[in-house]
Amino acid sequence: MSPQYLPLRPHRITRGNRQMREKRTAQTLMIFGIVLAAAGVVLDFAPLTRGAGNIH
């Protein structure tokens, strides 16, 4: 590496940034879980809605 190389950001993480990142990660995982659960519900009820028109 050349002597002029300077990293754009310091390598250490301050407490505030770490907590913010953990909070954002937790929110992302919660949203992902909700989307996954909604997809599961849709897939569970999809056969029921398709057959509903054929009931006599």
N, C-alpha and C positions, 0 to 999 in steps of 0.2 A: 504494500500500500504506500501511497505517496505521503509525505509529511503534511501536505495541505488537507488531507482527508479529515473532515469533521463530521461526526454523526449528527443527524438532523435532530434527534431527541436524546436526552440522557437515558441511560439504560435502567436506572432504578425507577421504581413505581412508587409514587406517593400514596398515602393512605386514602385520600379522597378519590383519586382516579381508580384505585383498586375496588373500592366499595361501589363506585358508579358502574364499573364494568361487571361486577358480580350481580348488581341489581338488574342491569340490562340483560345479562345472560339468563337470570331467573325469569324475567318477563318474557323473553323469547321462548324459553322452554315451556312456560305456561300457555302461551299462545299456540305453540306447536301441538301441545297436548290437547287443547280445545279443538283445534282443526282436525286432529287425528280422530278424536272422539266423534265429532260431527260427521266425518267421512264414514266412520263405522256405523253410525245410526242410519245414515242414508243407504248404505249398502245392505243393512239388515232389513229395512223396510221397502226397498226397491221391488223385490218379488211380490210383495203384498199389493202394491199399487198397480202393478202390471196385470195381476189376475183379477182385480176388482171389477173390471168392466165385463167379465165373462160370467159373473154370478147371476143365475136366473132364479 
